Amino acid sequence: MACTERRTWWRWISSCGAETPEGYLTRHAVGSQAWTPTPSQKTPMSTETLYDLGWRQGSVLQTPISTVSLVSGPKSGTVKESVQSHELWAVVTQECGLARARVTQNTPSVELRQVHDTAPPITWGIRTRKFLLSETPSHYLIDDKPIAFVSPRLLSDAEVVKRLYTLEDRRVLALKTWLGNRYDRPAVPDELGPLAKAIADAVGNENRQPIGRMARDVYMQIDGEADARTFSLFAVTTDDADPDAVRPTVGDLSLRGPAASGHSERNRSRYRIGGLSQPRGNCILRGP
C-alpha cells in the first residue's frame, strides 16, 4: 500500500560545503502538497565537485571561449552583438562555490576572467586596472575585459579544457583583494596622473622590500591646489610590525615621487613622518 506524506513549507538551507540530503530533488516541496514516493528511474547524481578535481580560485586554463556583448547598431534604436574570442582564462569563483559545483552540472555558474600575456604591467597592480597574476609566465588580468560563465561539466572535461596552473596562496590573497576593489578604485584627475603614477612607482613592491613583511600596503592622498600640492602616504602595517622601522623607509620613498613626476620640493623642513594618527609622509610640492 502506498504511503502518503504531507509536507508544509519544507526546504533545506544548504551552507557552504553541505551535502544535499538523499532524495532532495524529488522530495523538495514549497507549499502544502501530498507526496507519494516512487522508485527513482534516474542514474544517481555524482557527488564529485570541481574542488575535488583540483580547481581553485586562481586556476588558469586554456580553451577558446567566445563572449557576447551589446553595442549600439548602425541605425538609431538598433542593437548589435559584439563577439570576441579568447583562449586564456582564470577561475575567479570562490572556492566555496567550487566545492558545491558538481561535475555533472551543466549550468554556466563558474566565473572566468580573461588572462593576457602581452605587454604585462611592471607592478603587481593590486589596486589598479591591470592585475599581474604571475611573473613567470607573465599573465595578468584587465578589469574592463569581458568575463565568461561556464558550466562545471565543461571545466571537468579534460578533452576541452586544459588546466595550466594554480596560483600560490599569497597571489590568491592578492587576487581576492583586487577582485574586491573592482568597484572601489578612486578616479584620479588627469592633471594628477603623472604625480600619482610617480608616487606609485616609488612606493612599489620592489622598493618596499626592506619593510615588505611589516607593511601590507601604502595608500596615498593628494590635497591642495595646482601650485602647492600636498601628498600623504599611509602605511598599513601588520599587528607585530615596529612603526619606528617602517617610518624611515616610507619617508624616503615619499621623496622619490616628486622628482620623477617633474615636481620639486618647495620646503624640505615641512617634511615629517607621523604616527598612526598622522600622515606617514607629508611633502609640500610645487608644480613644474
MOTA-V935462 format. One line per field, one symbol per residue. phi: phi as a letter, one per 40 degrees, with the letter a starting at -180 (. if undefined). burial: 1 if it has 24 or more other ideal C-beta (glycine too) atoms within 12 Angstrom, else 0. Layout:
phi: ???
burial: ???
This chain:
phi: .ccbbbbbfcabcccdgccccdgdccbcbbgbacbbcbdcbccdccccbccccgcbchcbbbacbbbbbbbcccbdgbbbcbbbbabbabcbcccdcccbcccccbccbbcbbcbbbbfcccbcgcbbcbbccacbccbabbdccdbbbbcdcccccccbbbccabccdccccccdcccccdbbccccddccdcccccccccbcdcccdcbdcbbcabbbbbbgcccacbbbbbccbcccccdcccdccccccccccdcccgcbccaccccabbcccbdcabacbbcd
burial: 000000000000000000000000000000000000000000000000111010111111111010000000000000000000010111111110111111101000111111111000101111110111110000111110111111111111000010101110001101100110000000000001011111111111101100110111111111000000111111111000001001101110111111011010100000101000001111111000
